[in-house]
Amino acid sequence: MTNSPLRVAVAGLGFGEKVHLEALRTSPDWEPVALWHPRPERLEEACRSQGLRGTTTFAALLEDPGIDAVVIATPPGPRHQLATAALEAGKHLMLEKPVGLNAQEVENLHRLALARGLTVAVDFEYRAVPLFQQLADLLQQGTLGDPWLVKLDWLMASRADAARPWSWYSDASQGGGVLGALGTHAFDLLHWLIGPTSNLVAQLSTAIGSRPDPGTGAMTAVDAEDVALVQLQLQGRGDQPVPAQLNLASVTRAGRGFWLELYGSDATLVLGSDNQSDYVHGFGLWIARPGESLRPVAPDAELAFRRTWGDGRIAPVERLHGWWAQAIRERRPMVPGLLEALASQRCCDQARQSAPKNPRIGITANTSSS
């Protein structure tokens, strides 16, 4: 494969157009050449504004020999079917998460990608955010010592407004819910920073049980969780078990945002941001040695993004695109890729399976007399 730009199509025009396409345009590794969307009017609008050709027929997109790779940034429901067709057509892939509706779908894609010798990236973009990378370096250096406790609160208000219309996000069968939106990232981060999950139990709930239909305004039931409380056991260095607590919500008004706390024998490390309008900018990193108070860690200039975007999501996605292109050229699997997505999806599946259904605790008054 030459060093000329790889030709890429974008399927899905939400996050795909706003973030992936903008990131691809600035990269010397990529040349965006086509768009796909099932609705003609939406596709025409995007093609006109982006100056790209497009099609509403996914099979026609895949038949084009001038396309080397496809970014699939659709809602989760059709993602497995589209990704399968793209791999069978010999296209490298970048997939949004959750990659599938269950772990079996992710495993199927992994086997197919290996059989076809194709490179599949998964958009776990927090692995590409500078302070997250700096925290990973500190942990790799042993700064924390033996990890004793991990706690991650990710409490957002994105769906706290009950008037926000019903969408696929409200439907568990379509991959909706806070586990798919935030949990996939959270599990991947914990695996990357500490180690794999060996045990997991969860409590899930839906705070806003109905939302207005976007077409009719009729109230429509919501069955996807908007709150998830998860207890995990991670396997640290030397298979040392590390207790972890994960709290996720998309309905917490004035929620505290993202805060990851790591407590160990040699230090405490905290990474967090209360900026709910930008998922990347605003993070800080703090450290405390035994007997010290938390103090900020200066950002490592070598890990900084090469430019600042108005939409903070573009910079880490652009960095992932670079890693993806390098993996394709070197004909090797991508990290983060389908193996990392599979580990994350197994945790999501287990969280749903372990969550009690309408649990009730029977309380009997003590009526015995002395």
ZAVO-335634 format. One record per residue (C-alpha): residue number from 1; x, y, z. Coordinates in pm, 1 decimal. Layout:
N
+-----+----------+----------+----------+
!  nr !     east !    north !       up !
+-----+----------+----------+----------+
! NUM !        X !        Y !        Z !
...
+-----+----------+----------+----------+
This chain:
370
+-----+----------+----------+----------+
!  nr !     east !    north !       up !
+-----+----------+----------+----------+
!   1 !      0.0 !      0.0 !      0.0 !
!   2 !    137.3 !    341.0 !    -98.8 !
!   3 !    159.6 !    646.9 !    124.8 !
!   4 !   -103.0 !    831.1 !    -77.8 !
!   5 !   -419.7 !    919.2 !    118.3 !
!   6 !   -660.8 !    637.2 !    185.8 !
!   7 !  -1002.0 !    696.6 !     30.0 !
!   8 !  -1282.7 !    681.7 !    283.5 !
!   9 !  -1661.7 !    702.0 !    282.5 !
!  10 !  -1875.2 !    811.5 !    577.9 !
!  11 !  -2198.0 !    625.0 !    655.3 !
!  12 !  -2424.2 !    815.5 !    892.5 !
!  13 !  -2461.3 !   1192.4 !    894.3 !
!  14 !  -2499.6 !   1286.5 !   1259.2 !
!  15 !  -2174.1 !   1234.4 !   1447.2 !
!  16 !  -2033.8 !   1112.1 !   1116.2 !
!  17 !  -2070.6 !   1448.8 !    944.5 !
!  18 !  -2010.9 !   1674.8 !   1244.7 !
!  19 !  -1702.8 !   1496.7 !   1382.2 !
!  20 !  -1560.5 !   1219.0 !   1163.8 !
!  21 !  -1583.7 !   1405.9 !    834.6 !
!  22 !  -1431.3 !   1721.2 !    981.3 !
!  23 !  -1145.2 !   1519.0 !   1129.6 !
!  24 !  -1084.0 !   1326.4 !    807.0 !
!  25 !  -1063.4 !   1644.6 !    599.1 !
!  26 !   -765.2 !   1772.8 !    799.7 !
!  27 !   -566.7 !   1448.9 !    792.6 !
!  28 !   -291.6 !   1380.6 !    536.2 !
!  29 !   -373.4 !   1010.0 !    573.3 !
!  30 !   -730.5 !   1031.2 !    447.1 !
!  31 !   -933.0 !   1157.0 !    153.3 !
!  32 !  -1312.0 !   1163.3 !    208.3 !
!  33 !  -1477.4 !   1067.7 !   -119.9 !
!  34 !  -1839.1 !    967.7 !    -55.3 !
!  35 !  -2133.5 !    973.9 !    185.4 !
!  36 !  -2414.8 !    728.8 !    258.5 !
!  37 !  -2749.7 !    789.3 !    424.4 !
!  38 !  -3081.0 !    605.8 !    374.3 !
!  39 !  -3289.4 !    927.6 !    345.4 !
!  40 !  -3242.5 !   1100.9 !      5.8 !
!  41 !  -3326.2 !   1450.4 !    130.0 !
!  42 !  -3075.1 !   1430.4 !    416.0 !
!  43 !  -2809.0 !   1286.9 !    184.6 !
!  44 !  -2862.0 !   1557.7 !    -79.1 !
!  45 !  -2828.3 !   1829.3 !    183.2 !
!  46 !  -2499.5 !   1683.4 !    312.4 !
!  47 !  -2353.3 !   1621.8 !    -34.7 !
!  48 !  -2434.8 !   1978.7 !   -134.0 !
!  49 !  -2277.3 !   2133.2 !    175.7 !
!  50 !  -1975.4 !   1899.5 !    184.7 !
!  51 !  -1904.0 !   1886.0 !   -188.0 !
!  52 !  -1903.2 !   1505.2 !   -195.2 !
!  53 !  -2092.2 !   1245.6 !   -393.3 !
!  54 !  -2332.3 !   1014.5 !   -214.3 !
!  55 !  -2570.5 !    724.2 !   -238.0 !
!  56 !  -2868.8 !    591.4 !    -48.1 !
!  57 !  -2775.9 !    234.4 !   -147.2 !
!  58 !  -2513.7 !     85.6 !     82.8 !
!  59 !  -2438.9 !   -198.2 !   -161.1 !
!  60 !  -2353.0 !     56.6 !   -430.7 !
!  61 !  -2114.3 !    229.3 !   -192.9 !
!  62 !  -1936.7 !    -98.6 !   -122.0 !
!  63 !  -1910.1 !   -187.8 !   -493.1 !
!  64 !  -1703.4 !    125.6 !   -556.3 !
!  65 !  -1336.3 !     21.1 !   -603.5 !
!  66 !  -1234.5 !    380.9 !   -531.8 !
!  67 !  -1324.3 !    340.6 !   -163.7 !
!  68 !  -1069.2 !    177.8 !     66.7 !
!  69 !  -1246.0 !    221.9 !    400.4 !
!  70 !  -1576.9 !    319.3 !    557.0 !
!  71 !  -1659.4 !    505.3 !    876.6 !
!  72 !  -1989.4 !    368.5 !   1010.6 !
!  73 !  -2145.1 !    626.0 !   1243.5 !
!  74 !  -2508.2 !    520.2 !   1225.0 !
!  75 !  -2730.7 !    446.7 !   1525.3 !
!  76 !  -2640.4 !    108.4 !   1682.0 !
!  77 !  -2931.8 !    -92.7 !   1542.4 !
!  78 !  -2813.6 !   -139.2 !   1181.1 !
!  79 !  -2442.0 !   -114.2 !   1259.4 !
!  80 !  -2366.4 !   -488.9 !   1269.8 !
!  81 !  -2538.9 !   -557.7 !    938.7 !
!  82 !  -2366.1 !   -266.6 !    765.8 !
!  83 !  -2026.0 !   -357.3 !    909.8 !
!  84 !  -2063.7 !   -720.0 !    803.9 !
!  85 !  -2144.0 !   -617.6 !    447.1 !
!  86 !  -1848.5 !   -376.7 !    438.2 !
!  87 !  -1603.1 !   -639.9 !    561.8 !
!  88 !  -1733.1 !   -891.3 !    309.5 !
!  89 !  -1670.8 !   -626.4 !     42.4 !
!  90 !  -1309.4 !   -586.7 !    157.3 !
!  91 !  -1335.2 !   -244.8 !    323.9 !
!  92 !  -1143.9 !   -139.2 !    633.4 !
!  93 !  -1370.7 !      5.4 !    902.9 !
!  94 !  -1397.7 !    267.8 !   1173.4 !
!  95 !  -1699.6 !    190.0 !   1393.0 !
!  96 !  -1883.9 !    397.0 !   1646.7 !
!  97 !  -1976.0 !    233.1 !   1974.5 !
!  98 !  -2158.9 !     32.2 !   2083.2 !
!  99 !  -2031.5 !   -173.9 !   1790.8 !
! 100 !  -2325.4 !   -415.0 !   1814.5 !
! 101 !  -2636.8 !   -486.6 !   2014.8 !
! 102 !  -2463.7 !   -768.1 !   2202.4 !
! 103 !  -2124.9 !   -932.9 !   2239.6 !
! 104 !  -2203.5 !  -1206.3 !   1986.1 !
! 105 !  -2239.9 !   -946.6 !   1710.5 !
! 106 !  -1902.8 !   -793.1 !   1800.0 !
! 107 !  -1738.0 !  -1135.5 !   1808.7 !
! 108 !  -1879.6 !  -1216.9 !   1465.3 !
! 109 !  -1728.3 !   -898.6 !   1322.1 !
! 110 !  -1392.7 !   -973.6 !   1483.5 !
! 111 !  -1378.0 !  -1319.7 !   1326.8 !
! 112 !  -1475.9 !  -1184.1 !    985.9 !
! 113 !  -1217.2 !   -903.8 !    999.4 !
! 114 !   -942.8 !  -1154.3 !   1086.3 !
! 115 !  -1050.2 !  -1387.9 !    806.2 !
! 116 !  -1046.2 !  -1104.2 !    550.8 !
! 117 !   -726.0 !   -944.3 !    679.9 !
! 118 !   -896.2 !   -609.0 !    737.0 !
! 119 !   -828.4 !   -343.6 !   1000.8 !
! 120 !  -1120.5 !   -228.7 !   1215.9 !
! 121 !  -1093.3 !     68.1 !   1451.3 !
! 122 !  -1345.2 !    152.5 !   1723.2 !
! 123 !  -1402.1 !    510.6 !   1830.7 !
! 124 !  -1296.1 !    489.6 !   2194.8 !
! 125 !  -1175.0 !    847.7 !   2162.8 !
! 126 !  -1084.6 !    901.7 !   2528.6 !
! 127 !   -774.4 !    688.0 !   2469.9 !
! 128 !   -658.4 !    973.5 !   2244.7 !
! 129 !   -723.1 !   1263.0 !   2489.2 !
! 130 !   -391.7 !   1403.4 !   2623.1 !
! 131 !   -461.5 !   1395.0 !   2998.2 !
! 132 !   -604.8 !   1043.0 !   2972.5 !
! 133 !   -285.5 !    936.8 !   2795.2 !
! 134 !    -80.4 !   1110.1 !   3064.8 !
! 135 !   -271.3 !    924.3 !   3335.9 !
! 136 !   -207.4 !    595.9 !   3152.5 !
! 137 !    165.1 !    678.5 !   3145.6 !
! 138 !    168.6 !    747.8 !   3521.1 !
! 139 !     -2.4 !    416.4 !   3589.9 !
! 140 !    238.1 !    233.7 !   3359.1 !
! 141 !    529.1 !    388.1 !   3554.1 !
! 142 !    384.3 !    248.9 !   3878.8 !
! 143 !    302.8 !    589.5 !   4028.3 !
! 144 !    -14.3 !    459.6 !   4194.0 !
! 145 !    158.5 !    160.8 !   4351.7 !
! 146 !    -81.6 !   -124.5 !   4421.2 !
! 147 !   -430.4 !    -12.6 !   4316.6 !
! 148 !   -673.3 !    -38.8 !   4606.2 !
! 149 !   -993.5 !    123.4 !   4478.9 !
! 150 !  -1123.8 !    274.4 !   4154.4 !
! 151 !  -1429.0 !    500.6 !   4137.3 !
! 152 !  -1576.7 !    657.4 !   3823.6 !
! 153 !  -1872.6 !    895.3 !   3832.5 !
! 154 !  -2003.5 !   1005.0 !   3492.8 !
! 155 !  -2313.0 !   1207.4 !   3568.4 !
! 156 !  -2452.2 !   1409.2 !   3278.2 !
! 157 !  -2767.7 !   1610.7 !   3210.0 !
! 158 !  -2796.8 !   1548.0 !   2835.0 !
! 159 !  -3138.0 !   1379.6 !   2872.5 !
! 160 !  -3264.5 !   1535.4 !   3193.4 !
! 161 !  -3529.1 !   1732.3 !   3002.6 !
! 162 !  -3839.7 !   1511.9 !   2989.9 !
! 163 !  -3959.0 !   1708.3 !   2684.6 !
! 164 !  -3667.3 !   1581.4 !   2475.2 !
! 165 !  -3832.2 !   1367.5 !   2203.9 !
! 166 !  -3831.1 !    988.9 !   2194.4 !
! 167 !  -3560.4 !    841.8 !   1967.7 !
! 168 !  -3369.4 !    519.1 !   1924.1 !
! 169 !  -3178.6 !    617.6 !   2238.9 !
! 170 !  -3502.2 !    550.8 !   2430.7 !
! 171 !  -3530.1 !    194.4 !   2300.6 !
! 172 !  -3313.9 !    -78.0 !   2455.6 !
! 173 !  -3369.4 !   -309.5 !   2157.1 !
! 174 !  -3205.5 !    -49.6 !   1929.5 !
! 175 !  -2897.3 !     -9.7 !   2148.4 !
! 176 !  -3024.7 !    289.5 !   2342.0 !
! 177 !  -2947.1 !    376.5 !   2701.6 !
! 178 !  -2664.2 !    513.2 !   2909.7 !
! 179 !  -2469.6 !    185.0 !   2902.5 !
! 180 !  -2423.1 !    210.5 !   2528.0 !
! 181 !  -2358.0 !    583.4 !   2530.2 !
! 182 !  -2127.2 !    615.9 !   2831.3 !
! 183 !  -2077.7 !    264.2 !   2966.8 !
! 184 !  -1896.3 !    141.1 !   2656.7 !
! 185 !  -1639.8 !    419.4 !   2701.5 !
! 186 !  -1620.7 !    370.8 !   3078.3 !
! 187 !  -1557.3 !     -3.5 !   3064.9 !
! 188 !  -1292.8 !     43.7 !   2796.4 !
! 189 !  -1117.6 !    310.9 !   3003.5 !
! 190 !  -1109.4 !     91.6 !   3313.5 !
! 191 !   -973.2 !   -202.9 !   3114.3 !
! 192 !   -708.2 !     15.6 !   2949.5 !
! 193 !   -596.3 !    187.8 !   3269.8 !
! 194 !   -627.3 !    -92.9 !   3527.8 !
! 195 !   -712.0 !   -429.7 !   3375.8 !
! 196 !   -995.0 !   -656.1 !   3255.1 !
! 197 !  -1321.4 !   -710.9 !   3438.5 !
! 198 !  -1354.1 !  -1043.2 !   3619.6 !
! 199 !  -1681.9 !   -984.5 !   3804.0 !
! 200 !  -1969.6 !   -738.0 !   3762.7 !
! 201 !  -2314.3 !   -667.9 !   3904.4 !
! 202 !  -2538.1 !   -373.3 !   3820.4 !
! 203 !  -2853.0 !   -187.0 !   3908.7 !
! 204 !  -3027.3 !    -13.2 !   3617.3 !
! 205 !  -3319.1 !    226.7 !   3620.3 !
! 206 !  -3516.9 !    453.9 !   3389.4 !
! 207 !  -3594.0 !    787.6 !   3552.6 !
! 208 !  -3793.7 !    933.6 !   3262.1 !
! 209 !  -4034.1 !    658.1 !   3159.8 !
! 210 !  -4194.7 !    824.0 !   2856.6 !
! 211 !  -4108.9 !   1087.9 !   2599.9 !
! 212 !  -4306.1 !   1263.7 !   2324.4 !
! 213 !  -4302.7 !   1105.1 !   1980.9 !
! 214 !  -4120.3 !   1346.4 !   1747.8 !
! 215 !  -4393.1 !   1316.8 !   1484.3 !
! 216 !  -4719.9 !   1301.9 !   1675.8 !
! 217 !  -4626.5 !   1432.1 !   2019.6 !
! 218 !  -4789.4 !   1125.4 !   2177.7 !
! 219 !  -4611.4 !   1005.2 !   2489.7 !
! 220 !  -4411.5 !    691.7 !   2409.5 !
! 221 !  -4267.6 !    446.7 !   2661.2 !
! 222 !  -3893.7 !    448.7 !   2730.7 !
! 223 !  -3735.2 !    116.5 !   2828.5 !
! 224 !  -3365.4 !    205.1 !   2795.1 !
! 225 !  -3181.5 !    278.9 !   3118.8 !
! 226 !  -3077.4 !    636.4 !   3192.9 !
! 227 !  -2907.5 !    547.8 !   3523.7 !
! 228 !  -2660.9 !    260.6 !   3578.0 !
! 229 !  -2484.4 !    176.9 !   3904.6 !
! 230 !  -2218.2 !    -90.3 !   3856.2 !
! 231 !  -1989.5 !   -275.5 !   4095.8 !
! 232 !  -1688.0 !   -439.6 !   3931.2 !
! 233 !  -1379.6 !   -636.2 !   4014.5 !
! 234 !  -1087.5 !   -556.4 !   3785.2 !
! 235 !   -770.8 !   -758.1 !   3743.8 !
! 236 !   -472.4 !   -532.8 !   3808.2 !
! 237 !   -102.7 !   -602.9 !   3769.5 !
! 238 !    -17.2 !   -957.7 !   3862.3 !
! 239 !   -388.0 !  -1047.3 !   3855.6 !
! 240 !   -443.7 !   -852.3 !   4175.9 !
! 241 !   -821.5 !   -798.3 !   4218.5 !
! 242 !   -915.6 !   -429.7 !   4231.8 !
! 243 !  -1264.6 !   -323.5 !   4347.8 !
! 244 !  -1425.1 !    -60.0 !   4126.1 !
! 245 !  -1746.3 !    140.5 !   4133.2 !
! 246 !  -1903.8 !    295.5 !   3823.8 !
! 247 !  -2196.9 !    538.7 !   3835.6 !
! 248 !  -2348.2 !    651.5 !   3504.7 !
! 249 !  -2641.3 !    881.7 !   3437.1 !
! 250 !  -2774.5 !   1096.8 !   3153.7 !
! 251 !  -3051.3 !   1263.4 !   3359.6 !
! 252 !  -2860.4 !   1431.1 !   3644.9 !
! 253 !  -2937.4 !   1803.1 !   3637.5 !
! 254 !  -2622.2 !   1993.3 !   3732.9 !
! 255 !  -2444.1 !   1657.1 !   3745.6 !
! 256 !  -2076.8 !   1665.8 !   3835.8 !
! 257 !  -1959.8 !   1546.8 !   3493.7 !
! 258 !  -1673.5 !   1296.2 !   3461.1 !
! 259 !  -1459.2 !   1215.1 !   3766.4 !
! 260 !  -1224.8 !    918.3 !   3784.9 !
! 261 !  -1058.8 !    852.9 !   4122.1 !
! 262 !   -780.7 !    597.2 !   4167.0 !
! 263 !   -655.5 !    511.5 !   4514.5 !
! 264 !   -338.5 !    309.1 !   4560.4 !
! 265 !    -60.7 !    224.9 !   4806.2 !
! 266 !    170.4 !    501.5 !   4680.8 !
! 267 !    -61.1 !    774.5 !   4556.3 !
! 268 !   -408.9 !    898.8 !   4475.5 !
! 269 !   -479.8 !   1009.3 !   4118.8 !
! 270 !   -788.0 !   1204.3 !   4008.2 !
! 271 !   -890.0 !   1290.0 !   3652.7 !
! 272 !  -1202.6 !   1492.2 !   3596.9 !
! 273 !  -1407.2 !   1766.4 !   3436.3 !
! 274 !  -1739.6 !   1929.4 !   3517.9 !
! 275 !  -1767.9 !   2072.9 !   3163.9 !
! 276 !  -2087.5 !   1919.7 !   3025.0 !
! 277 !  -2082.7 !   2121.4 !   2703.4 !
! 278 !  -1751.6 !   1974.1 !   2581.5 !
! 279 !  -1660.0 !   1609.2 !   2622.5 !
! 280 !  -1285.3 !   1671.8 !   2578.3 !
! 281 !  -1180.8 !   2017.3 !   2692.9 !
! 282 !  -1178.5 !   2116.0 !   3059.7 !
! 283 !  -1018.1 !   1805.5 !   3210.5 !
! 284 !   -770.5 !   1831.1 !   3494.5 !
! 285 !   -535.0 !   1575.1 !   3649.9 !
! 286 !   -435.1 !   1574.2 !   4017.6 !
! 287 !   -203.2 !   1364.6 !   4234.6 !
! 288 !   -148.7 !   1320.7 !   4609.7 !
! 289 !    129.5 !   1122.1 !   4772.9 !
! 290 !     77.0 !    981.9 !   5125.4 !
! 291 !     36.3 !   1272.0 !   5369.0 !
! 292 !    -16.0 !   1527.5 !   5089.2 !
! 293 !   -320.2 !   1712.4 !   4957.7 !
! 294 !   -419.8 !   1681.4 !   4595.3 !
! 295 !   -213.6 !   1901.5 !   4364.1 !
! 296 !   -247.7 !   1951.6 !   3988.2 !
! 297 !    -25.6 !   1767.1 !   3743.2 !
! 298 !    107.7 !   1987.7 !   3464.4 !
! 299 !     -6.4 !   1871.2 !   3118.2 !
! 300 !    259.4 !   1700.0 !   2907.6 !
! 301 !    315.3 !   1926.1 !   2605.6 !
! 302 !    425.6 !   1631.3 !   2392.7 !
! 303 !     76.5 !   1479.4 !   2421.1 !
! 304 !   -110.3 !   1798.1 !   2324.9 !
! 305 !   -335.0 !   1811.0 !   2019.3 !
! 306 !   -186.6 !   1989.0 !   1720.1 !
! 307 !   -479.3 !   2232.9 !   1707.6 !
! 308 !   -787.9 !   2337.0 !   1902.9 !
! 309 !  -1133.3 !   2282.7 !   1756.4 !
! 310 !  -1461.7 !   2449.7 !   1839.0 !
! 311 !  -1604.1 !   2098.8 !   1879.0 !
! 312 !  -1369.0 !   1926.6 !   2123.7 !
! 313 !  -1459.8 !   1580.7 !   1994.8 !
! 314 !  -1284.1 !   1633.9 !   1660.8 !
! 315 !   -924.9 !   1637.1 !   1792.3 !
! 316 !   -921.3 !   1291.8 !   1957.7 !
! 317 !  -1112.7 !   1139.4 !   1665.9 !
! 318 !   -855.7 !   1285.1 !   1425.4 !
! 319 !   -580.8 !   1125.0 !   1635.9 !
! 320 !   -761.7 !    789.3 !   1620.6 !
! 321 !   -794.3 !    824.8 !   1243.5 !
! 322 !   -415.4 !    858.9 !   1228.1 !
! 323 !   -365.7 !    542.7 !   1432.7 !
! 324 !   -616.1 !    363.7 !   1209.9 !
! 325 !   -436.2 !    464.6 !    889.7 !
! 326 !   -102.9 !    349.7 !   1033.3 !
! 327 !   -249.1 !     12.2 !   1131.4 !
! 328 !   -393.5 !    -33.1 !    780.9 !
! 329 !    -60.3 !     49.2 !    616.2 !
! 330 !    121.3 !   -190.2 !    849.4 !
! 331 !   -143.7 !   -458.9 !    793.3 !
! 332 !   -204.2 !   -519.1 !   1163.0 !
! 333 !   -498.6 !   -505.0 !   1403.8 !
! 334 !   -598.6 !   -166.1 !   1539.6 !
! 335 !   -597.4 !    -75.9 !   1908.8 !
! 336 !   -856.7 !     20.8 !   2012.7 !
! 337 !  -1039.1 !   -219.4 !   1788.8 !
! 338 !  -1283.0 !   -506.0 !   1796.9 !
! 339 !  -1113.1 !   -696.7 !   2079.3 !
! 340 !  -1143.8 !   -391.5 !   2304.4 !
! 341 !  -1502.9 !   -338.9 !   2189.6 !
! 342 !  -1581.6 !   -702.3 !   2267.2 !
! 343 !  -1451.9 !   -672.3 !   2624.6 !
! 344 !  -1655.6 !   -355.5 !   2675.2 !
! 345 !  -1972.1 !   -502.6 !   2522.9 !
! 346 !  -1948.3 !   -812.5 !   2741.7 !
! 347 !  -1958.4 !   -582.9 !   3044.0 !
! 348 !  -2265.2 !   -403.4 !   2906.4 !
! 349 !  -2436.3 !   -737.3 !   2845.3 !
! 350 !  -2350.0 !   -861.4 !   3193.2 !
! 351 !  -2475.2 !   -538.1 !   3349.6 !
! 352 !  -2814.2 !   -586.7 !   3184.1 !
! 353 !  -2826.3 !   -956.3 !   3271.9 !
! 354 !  -2730.1 !   -904.1 !   3635.0 !
! 355 !  -2964.4 !   -613.0 !   3701.5 !
! 356 !  -3265.5 !   -725.0 !   3907.4 !
! 357 !  -3604.3 !   -684.3 !   3745.2 !
! 358 !  -3831.1 !   -472.1 !   3966.0 !
! 359 !  -3665.9 !   -587.0 !   4290.1 !
! 360 !  -3877.3 !   -573.8 !   4601.0 !
! 361 !  -3750.9 !   -600.1 !   4954.7 !
! 362 !  -4006.7 !   -746.3 !   5193.1 !
! 363 !  -4011.5 !   -572.9 !   5531.5 !
! 364 !  -4208.7 !   -738.7 !   5806.8 !
! 365 !  -4290.0 !   -538.6 !   6117.7 !
! 366 !  -4183.1 !   -696.7 !   6445.1 !
! 367 !  -4509.7 !   -761.2 !   6626.1 !
! 368 !  -4371.5 !   -991.2 !   6893.1 !
! 369 !  -4438.9 !   -885.7 !   7251.4 !
! 370 !  -4189.0 !   -917.7 !   7530.8 !
+-----+----------+----------+----------+
